[in-house]
Amino acid sequence: MKPESTLTDRILEAVSGAPGCRIDEVVCQFPDLTWNQVFRELARLSRNGRLRLMLNGRGLTVRSADEIVAVPSSH
């Protein structure tokens, strides 16, 4: 990871390297930041469609938008 990488770049790289990871796993990858700083950026990226926050049996997980595959509906 480049030192000049933005927080957005760092988070997207972390999430793409660990598909379906829990939010706390993402936060642990950034000991230099607070939980709140990471979560705010995750929320912003989710609102912008770059990430998807998903609630499942493992808790709140994160997926990059590239990983999300649309399932065709049956009509």
DSSP file (Angstrom, degrees, kcal/mol; ACC not computed):
  #  RESIDUE AA STRUCTURE BP1 BP2  ACC     N-H-->O    O-->H-N    N-H-->O    O-->H-N    TCO  KAPPA ALPHA  PHI   PSI    X-CA   Y-CA   Z-CA
    1    1 A M              0   0    0      0, 0.0     9,-0.0     0, 0.0     8,-0.0   0.000 360.0 360.0 360.0 133.0    0.0    0.0    0.0
    2    2 A K    >   -     0   0    0      1,-0.1     3,-1.7     2,-0.1     8,-0.0  -0.473 360.0-130.5 -72.1 140.8    1.4    3.4   -0.9
    3    3 A P  T 3  S+     0   0    0      0, 0.0    -1,-0.1     0, 0.0     0, 0.0   0.809 108.0  55.3 -62.0 -28.4    1.9    5.8    2.0
    4    4 A E  T 3  S+     0   0    0      2,-0.0    -2,-0.1     0, 0.0     0, 0.0   0.399  80.0 127.7 -86.9   5.4    0.1    8.5    0.1
    5    5 A S    <   -     0   0    0     -3,-1.7     2,-0.1     1,-0.1     0, 0.0  -0.307  60.3-121.9 -60.4 142.0   -3.0    6.4   -0.3
    6    6 A T     >  -     0   0    0      1,-0.1     4,-2.6     4,-0.0     5,-0.2  -0.350  24.5-106.5 -78.0 165.7   -6.2    8.0    0.8
    7    7 A L  H  > S+     0   0    0      1,-0.2     4,-2.7     2,-0.2     5,-0.2   0.895 122.8  55.4 -58.6 -40.0   -8.4    6.4    3.5
    8    8 A T  H  > S+     0   0    0      1,-0.2     4,-2.7     2,-0.2     5,-0.2   0.946 109.0  46.1 -57.8 -49.8  -10.8    5.5    0.7
    9    9 A D  H  > S+     0   0    0      1,-0.2     4,-2.3     2,-0.2    -2,-0.2   0.913 112.8  50.4 -59.6 -44.0   -8.1    3.6   -1.2
   10   10 A R  H  X S+     0   0    0     -4,-2.6     4,-2.2     2,-0.2    -1,-0.2   0.910 112.9  45.2 -62.4 -43.8   -6.9    1.9    1.9
   11   11 A I  H  X S+     0   0    0     -4,-2.7     4,-2.7     2,-0.2     5,-0.2   0.928 112.4  50.2 -68.8 -44.6  -10.3    0.7    2.9
   12   12 A L  H  X S+     0   0    0     -4,-2.7     4,-2.3    -5,-0.2    -2,-0.2   0.895 112.1  48.9 -60.7 -39.3  -11.2   -0.5   -0.6
   13   13 A E  H  X S+     0   0    0     -4,-2.3     4,-1.5    -5,-0.2    -1,-0.2   0.917 111.7  48.8 -65.0 -43.9   -8.0   -2.4   -0.8
   14   14 A A  H  X S+     0   0    0     -4,-2.2     4,-0.6     1,-0.2    -2,-0.2   0.910 113.8  46.0 -62.8 -43.1   -8.6   -4.0    2.6
   15   15 A V  H >< S+     0   0    0     -4,-2.7     3,-0.9     1,-0.2     6,-0.2   0.894 110.4  51.9 -70.1 -40.1  -12.1   -5.1    1.7
   16   16 A S  H 3< S+     0   0    0     -4,-2.3    -1,-0.2     1,-0.2    -2,-0.2   0.805 108.7  53.2 -67.3 -26.0  -11.2   -6.4   -1.7
   17   17 A G  H 3< S+     0   0    0     -4,-1.5    -1,-0.2     1,-0.2    -2,-0.2   0.604 119.0  33.6 -81.6 -12.0   -8.5   -8.5    0.0
   18   18 A A  S X< S-     0   0    0     -3,-0.9     3,-1.5    -4,-0.6    -1,-0.2  -0.540  83.6-158.0-142.4  71.2  -11.0  -10.0    2.4
   19   19 A P  T 3  S+     0   0    0      0, 0.0    44,-0.2     0, 0.0    -3,-0.1  -0.212  77.5  11.8 -56.1 135.5  -14.4  -10.5    0.8
   20   20 A G  T 3  S+     0   0    0     42,-1.0    43,-0.2     1,-0.2    -4,-0.1   0.697  89.6 160.1  73.3  19.5  -17.3  -10.7    3.2
   21   21 A C  E <   -A   62   0A   0     -3,-1.5    41,-2.8    41,-0.6    -1,-0.2  -0.337  42.9-107.0 -73.0 156.7  -15.2   -9.6    6.2
   22   22 A R  E >>  -A   61   0A   0     39,-0.2     4,-1.5     1,-0.1     3,-0.6  -0.459  26.8-113.9 -79.2 156.3  -16.9   -8.2    9.3
   23   23 A I  H 3> S+     0   0    0     37,-2.1     4,-2.6     1,-0.3     3,-0.2   0.893 116.9  55.9 -57.7 -41.8  -16.6   -4.5   10.0
   24   24 A D  H 3> S+     0   0    0     36,-0.3     4,-1.9     1,-0.2    -1,-0.3   0.822 103.9  55.1 -64.2 -28.7  -14.5   -5.1   13.1
   25   25 A E  H <> S+     0   0    0     -3,-0.6     4,-0.6     2,-0.2    -1,-0.2   0.866 109.1  47.4 -69.3 -36.2  -12.0   -7.0   11.0
   26   26 A V  H >< S+     0   0    0     -4,-1.5     3,-1.2    -3,-0.2     4,-0.3   0.939 110.5  51.6 -67.1 -46.8  -11.7   -3.9    8.7
   27   27 A V  H >< S+     0   0    0     -4,-2.6     3,-1.9     1,-0.3     6,-0.2   0.884 103.4  58.8 -58.2 -40.4  -11.3   -1.6   11.7
   28   28 A C  H 3< S+     0   0    0     -4,-1.9    -1,-0.3     1,-0.3    -2,-0.2   0.717  95.1  64.9 -64.2 -20.2   -8.5   -3.8   13.1
   29   29 A Q  T << S+     0   0    0     -3,-1.2    -1,-0.3    -4,-0.6    -2,-0.2   0.550 100.5  54.4 -78.2  -6.3   -6.5   -3.3    9.9
   30   30 A F    X   +     0   0    0     -3,-1.9     3,-2.1    -4,-0.3    -1,-0.2  -0.582  56.7 161.5-128.2  69.6   -6.2    0.4   10.7
   31   31 A P  T 3  S+     0   0    0      0, 0.0    -1,-0.1     0, 0.0    -2,-0.1   0.699  75.3  64.7 -64.4 -16.6   -4.7    0.8   14.2
   32   32 A D  T 3  S+     0   0    0     -3,-0.1     2,-0.3     2,-0.1    -2,-0.0   0.537 101.0  61.0 -81.4  -6.0   -3.8    4.4   13.3
   33   33 A L  S <  S-     0   0    0     -3,-2.1     2,-0.1    -6,-0.2    -3,-0.1  -0.818  84.1-113.7-120.1 158.8   -7.5    5.3   13.0
   34   34 A T     >  -     0   0    0     -2,-0.3     4,-1.9     1,-0.1     5,-0.2  -0.480  30.5-112.4 -83.6 162.0  -10.5    5.2   15.4
   35   35 A W  H  > S+     0   0    0      1,-0.2     4,-2.9     2,-0.2     5,-0.2   0.904 119.3  54.6 -56.5 -42.3  -13.4    2.9   14.9
   36   36 A N  H  > S+     0   0    0      1,-0.2     4,-2.7     2,-0.2    -1,-0.2   0.896 105.1  51.6 -62.4 -42.6  -15.6    6.0   14.2
   37   37 A Q  H  > S+     0   0    0      2,-0.2     4,-1.6     1,-0.2    -1,-0.2   0.924 114.1  43.4 -61.3 -44.7  -13.2    7.2   11.4
   38   38 A V  H  X S+     0   0    0     -4,-1.9     4,-2.5     2,-0.2    -2,-0.2   0.930 114.4  49.6 -67.7 -45.2  -13.3    3.8    9.6
   39   39 A F  H  X S+     0   0    0     -4,-2.9     4,-2.8     1,-0.2     5,-0.2   0.906 108.1  53.4 -63.3 -40.9  -17.0    3.4   10.0
   40   40 A R  H  X S+     0   0    0     -4,-2.7     4,-2.2     1,-0.2    -1,-0.2   0.907 111.5  46.2 -59.4 -40.8  -17.8    6.8    8.7
   41   41 A E  H  X S+     0   0    0     -4,-1.6     4,-2.7    -5,-0.2    -2,-0.2   0.895 111.6  51.1 -70.1 -38.9  -15.8    6.1    5.6
   42   42 A L  H  X S+     0   0    0     -4,-2.5     4,-2.1     2,-0.2    -2,-0.2   0.921 111.6  48.5 -60.7 -43.2  -17.4    2.7    5.2
   43   43 A A  H  X S+     0   0    0     -4,-2.8     4,-2.5     2,-0.2    -2,-0.2   0.905 111.7  49.0 -64.3 -42.1  -20.8    4.3    5.5
   44   44 A R  H  X S+     0   0    0     -4,-2.2     4,-1.8     1,-0.2    -2,-0.2   0.924 111.7  48.6 -63.5 -44.6  -19.9    7.0    2.9
   45   45 A L  H  <>S+     0   0    0     -4,-2.7     5,-2.5     1,-0.2     6,-1.3   0.851 111.0  51.8 -64.0 -34.2  -18.6    4.4    0.5
   46   46 A S  H ><5S+     0   0    0     -4,-2.1     3,-1.3     4,-0.2    -2,-0.2   0.924 108.6  49.4 -67.4 -44.9  -21.8    2.4    1.0
   47   47 A R  H 3<5S+     0   0    0     -4,-2.5    -2,-0.2     1,-0.3    -1,-0.2   0.844 111.1  51.0 -61.8 -33.1  -24.0    5.4    0.2
   48   48 A N  T 3<5S-     0   0    0     -4,-1.8    -1,-0.3    -5,-0.2    -2,-0.2   0.451 116.7-114.5 -84.8  -1.2  -21.9    6.1   -2.9
   49   49 A G  T < 5S+     0   0    0     -3,-1.3    -3,-0.2    -4,-0.3    -2,-0.1   0.604  87.4 113.3  81.2  11.1  -22.3    2.5   -4.1
   50   50 A R  S   <S+     0   0    0     -5,-2.5    15,-2.4    -6,-0.2    16,-0.3   0.759  83.6  19.3 -85.5 -26.1  -18.6    1.6   -3.8
   51   51 A L  E     -B   64   0A   0     -6,-1.3     2,-0.4    13,-0.3    -2,-0.2  -0.890  69.3-139.3-134.7 164.7  -19.2   -0.9   -0.9
   52   52 A R  E     -B   63   0A   0     11,-2.8    11,-2.0    -2,-0.3     2,-0.5  -0.986   7.5-153.0-130.7 125.0  -22.1   -2.8    0.4
   53   53 A L  E     -B   62   0A   0     -2,-0.4     2,-0.4     9,-0.2     9,-0.2  -0.843  22.2-172.3 -93.2 126.7  -22.8   -3.3    4.2
   54   54 A M  E     -B   61   0A   0      7,-2.8     7,-3.4    -2,-0.5     2,-0.6  -0.974  20.2-144.1-129.4 132.6  -24.7   -6.4    4.7
   55   55 A L  E     +B   60   0A   0     -2,-0.4     2,-0.2     5,-0.2     5,-0.2  -0.837  41.6 139.5 -93.1 124.2  -26.3   -7.8    7.9
   56   56 A N  E >   -B   59   0A   0      3,-2.4     3,-1.9    -2,-0.6    -2,-0.0  -0.748  68.7 -64.6-145.7-166.8  -26.1  -11.6    8.1
   57   57 A G  T 3  S+     0   0    0      1,-0.3     3,-0.1    -2,-0.2    -2,-0.0   0.705 130.3  53.6 -62.5 -20.7  -25.4  -14.4   10.5
   58   58 A R  T 3  S-     0   0    0      1,-0.4     2,-0.3     0, 0.0    -1,-0.3   0.486 117.2-110.9 -90.4  -3.9  -21.9  -13.2   11.0
   59   59 A G  E <  S- B   0  56A   0     -3,-1.9    -3,-2.4   -37,-0.1     2,-0.7  -0.833  72.8  -8.4 108.1-151.3  -23.0   -9.7   11.9
   60   60 A L  E    S- B   0  55A   0     -2,-0.3   -37,-2.1    -5,-0.2   -36,-0.3  -0.762  74.3-176.1 -87.9 116.6  -22.4   -6.6    9.7
   61   61 A T  E     -AB  22  54A   0     -7,-3.4    -7,-2.8    -2,-0.7     2,-0.4  -0.705  16.6-135.8-113.0 165.2  -20.1   -7.6    6.8
   62   62 A V  E     +AB  21  53A   0    -41,-2.8   -42,-1.0    -2,-0.2   -41,-0.6  -0.962  19.1 177.7-124.5 135.2  -18.6   -5.5    4.0
   63   63 A R  E     - B   0  52A   0    -11,-2.0   -11,-2.8    -2,-0.4     2,-0.1  -0.987  30.5-117.5-132.1 145.1  -18.3   -6.4    0.3
   64   64 A S  E >>  - B   0  51A   0     -2,-0.4     3,-1.3   -49,-0.2     4,-0.7  -0.493  29.3-115.9 -75.7 154.3  -16.9   -4.3   -2.5
   65   65 A A  G >4 S+     0   0    0    -15,-2.4     3,-0.6     1,-0.3   -14,-0.1   0.804 114.7  62.8 -60.8 -29.4  -19.3   -3.3   -5.2
   66   66 A D  G 34 S+     0   0    0    -16,-0.3    -1,-0.3     1,-0.2   -15,-0.1   0.769 100.0  53.7 -67.0 -26.1  -17.3   -5.4   -7.7
   67   67 A E  G <4 S+     0   0    0     -3,-1.3     2,-0.6     2,-0.1    -1,-0.2   0.702  85.2  96.1 -81.1 -20.6  -18.1   -8.6   -5.7
   68   68 A I    <<  -     0   0    0     -4,-0.7     2,-0.5    -3,-0.6    -5,-0.0  -0.604  57.7-167.8 -81.8 116.7  -21.8   -8.1   -5.7
   69   69 A V        -     0   0    0     -2,-0.6     2,-0.2     0, 0.0    -2,-0.1  -0.892  21.2-123.6-107.1 128.4  -23.4  -10.1   -8.6
   70   70 A A        -     0   0    0     -2,-0.5    -2,-0.0     1,-0.1     0, 0.0  -0.509  19.7-140.1 -70.7 133.4  -26.9   -9.5   -9.5
   71   71 A V        -     0   0    0     -2,-0.2    -1,-0.1     1,-0.0     2,-0.0  -0.847  23.2-119.7 -93.8 123.0  -29.1  -12.6   -9.4
   72   72 A P        -     0   0    0      0, 0.0     2,-0.2     0, 0.0    -1,-0.0  -0.351  26.3-125.8 -64.7 140.1  -31.5  -12.7  -12.3
   73   73 A S        -     0   0    0     -2,-0.0     2,-0.6     1,-0.0    -3,-0.0  -0.580  16.1-126.3 -84.4 148.6  -35.1  -12.8  -11.2
   74   74 A S              0   0    0     -2,-0.2    -1,-0.0     1,-0.1     0, 0.0  -0.849 360.0 360.0 -97.0 124.7  -37.4  -15.5  -12.5
   75   75 A H              0   0    0     -2,-0.6    -1,-0.1     0, 0.0    -2,-0.0   0.370 360.0 360.0-112.4 360.0  -40.5  -14.2  -14.2
